[in-house]
């Protein structure tokens, strides 16, 4: 497992870190990949995503939009707990 991660890091450095074609034309993309490479590797290792958490956050935003103007936090909390349970 660690050997595969090391190979991926080496391939990435050879491809993106030089001043060749990818760095010139895809500099922002290369920087983003460089910053998120551990998370990208973890996805391929474990195969899990954050889709469930994103769905919960989306539902919370929806309830907050529908409850616009609520001044009582306990009412908002009750709506969230009822919606997500």
Secondary structure, 3 states (H helix, E strand, C coil): CHHHHHHHHHHHHHHHCCCCHHHHHCHHHHHHHHHHHHHHHHHHHHCCCCHHHHHHHHHHHHHHHHCCCCCCHHHHHHHHHHHHC
